[in-house]
Amino acid sequence: MKNIKAIFALMTTLLFLPTTICLAADTNTVSSTVVTDKMPPTASAPSVVINNSDVCKSAASAAIQTQILGFASGITITDENCERIKLSRSLYLMGMKVAAVSALCQDARVFDAMWMAGTPCPHMGAIGDEAKKGWEENPEDVPSNSEIFKKKESSQLTEEDQELNMTTD
């Protein structure tokens, strides 16, 4: 009986020995903890809504985000040319045609086009040749980006320089 017990103990040991070795190998792992509550913050650009198509404005928004600080902003941008056209249309519809043209003539491109067409913009209520004379006598009233009057001023300056050179000779 002693032999049977010894054989049973030996067989039991041999039977569970590979399992013990495998279990020892399986449990030899490194455990780690992942922290998931450290998400970076997010800056969201605001939406700027302009629902009315009769408004001469457009919208812009932007956002920037770092790990510490975020910033978001939104603005509206006025389109002055659109406003000028709408004002001119309103004046024209009220029967004020000269005022409508005068409103458009505040834009240097329109001013130059009218001048090149031989129909200068109205000046202080004057139209036609009287308006042309008024603009030439008061160049400070001309829209600042007018190419026509820039060329006139530069040509007048060169003529004055030539006159000065002739008098000094």
C-alpha positions in Angstrom: 0.0 0.0 0.0 2.9 2.2 0.7 4.1 1.6 -2.9 0.7 2.5 -4.3 0.7 5.8 -2.3 4.3 6.6 -3.5 3.4 5.8 -7.1 0.2 7.9 -6.8 2.2 10.8 -5.3 4.8 10.5 -8.0 2.1 10.4 -10.8 0.3 13.3 -9.3 3.5 15.3 -9.2 4.4 14.4 -12.8 0.9 15.2 -13.9 0.7 18.7 -12.3 4.3 19.7 -12.8 4.0 20.8 -16.5 0.8 22.8 -15.6 2.7 24.5 -12.7 5.5 25.4 -15.0 3.1 26.8 -17.6 1.2 28.7 -15.0 4.4 30.2 -13.8 5.3 31.3 -17.3 1.8 32.7 -18.0 1.8 34.8 -14.8 5.2 36.4 -15.6 3.6 39.6 -17.1 3.9 43.3 -16.3 0.7 45.1 -15.5 0.2 48.9 -16.2 -2.6 51.3 -15.7 -3.8 53.6 -18.5 -5.3 57.0 -17.4 -8.0 58.0 -19.8 -9.3 61.2 -18.2 -6.5 63.4 -19.5 -8.0 64.3 -22.9 -6.8 67.6 -24.3 -9.3 70.4 -24.2 -10.8 71.7 -27.4 -11.6 75.2 -28.5 -14.6 75.5 -30.8 -14.9 78.4 -33.3 -18.3 80.1 -32.8 -20.7 80.1 -35.7 -21.6 83.6 -36.8 -25.0 83.5 -38.5 -26.2 86.2 -40.9 -29.7 85.1 -42.0 -30.7 88.2 -44.0 -29.4 88.3 -47.6 -30.0 92.1 -47.7 -27.2 92.7 -45.3 -23.8 93.6 -46.8 -21.8 91.6 -44.2 -20.0 88.3 -44.2 -18.8 86.3 -41.2 -15.5 84.8 -40.1 -14.6 82.7 -37.1 -11.5 81.0 -35.9 -10.2 79.0 -32.9 -6.8 77.9 -31.6 -6.0 75.4 -28.9 -2.9 74.5 -27.0 -2.5 72.1 -24.2 -3.1 74.8 -21.6 -5.0 77.6 -23.2 -7.7 77.9 -25.9 -9.1 80.9 -27.8 -12.1 81.3 -30.1 -13.5 84.4 -31.8 -16.0 85.4 -34.4 -16.5 88.7 -36.3 -18.6 90.2 -39.1 -17.0 92.0 -42.0 -18.8 94.9 -43.7 -18.7 95.0 -47.5 -18.6 98.7 -48.3 -18.9 98.3 -52.0 -22.1 96.3 -51.5 -23.5 99.0 -49.2 -22.6 101.7 -51.8 -24.5 99.8 -54.5 -27.6 99.3 -52.3 -27.6 103.0 -51.3 -27.3 103.9 -55.0 -30.2 101.7 -56.0 -32.4 103.2 -53.2 -31.6 106.7 -54.3 -32.3 105.8 -57.9 -35.7 104.2 -57.0 -36.6 107.5 -55.2 -36.0 109.4 -58.4 -32.7 110.9 -57.3 -30.6 109.8 -60.3 -27.7 112.3 -59.9 -27.4 111.4 -56.2 -27.4 107.7 -57.1 -24.5 108.3 -59.6 -22.7 110.4 -57.0 -22.9 107.6 -54.4 -21.3 105.2 -56.9 -18.7 107.8 -57.8 -17.2 107.6 -54.3 -15.5 104.4 -55.6 -12.3 105.4 -57.5 -13.0 102.7 -60.2 -16.4 104.1 -61.0 -15.0 107.7 -60.9 -12.2 106.8 -63.4 -14.7 104.9 -65.7 -17.0 107.9 -65.8 -14.1 110.2 -66.5 -12.8 108.0 -69.3 -16.3 107.8 -70.8 -16.5 111.5 -71.0 -19.3 111.8 -68.5 -17.6 113.0 -65.3 -19.2 112.3 -62.0 -21.4 115.1 -60.6 -19.5 117.6 -58.5 -21.4 119.7 -55.9 -24.6 119.5 -57.9 -22.9 120.3 -61.2 -23.0 117.8 -64.1 -21.2 117.6 -67.4 -18.5 120.2 -68.3 -19.2 122.2 -65.1 -18.6 119.0 -63.0 -15.4 118.3 -65.0 -14.2 121.9 -64.2 -15.1 121.4 -60.6 -13.1 118.2 -60.2 -10.1 119.8 -61.9 -10.2 122.8 -59.6 -10.7 120.7 -56.5 -8.6 117.6 -56.9 -8.7 117.0 -53.1 -12.4 116.0 -53.6 -11.4 113.2 -56.0 -11.5 109.6 -54.5 -8.0 108.9 -53.2 -7.3 105.8 -55.4 -8.2 107.5 -58.7 -5.7 106.4 -61.4 -6.7 109.3 -63.7 -5.9 112.0 -61.2 -2.7 110.2 -60.0 -1.4 110.4 -63.6 -2.5 114.0 -63.9 -0.7 115.0 -60.7 2.5 113.2 -61.7 2.4 114.8 -65.2 1.8 118.2 -63.6 4.8 117.6 -61.2 7.1 116.7 -64.1 6.0 119.8 -66.1 6.7 122.0 -63.0 10.2 120.3 -62.7 10.8 121.0 -66.4 9.9 124.7 -65.9 12.1 125.0 -62.9 15.0 123.5 -64.8 14.5 125.9 -67.7 14.5 128.9 -65.3 17.7 127.8 -63.6 19.5 127.4 -66.9 
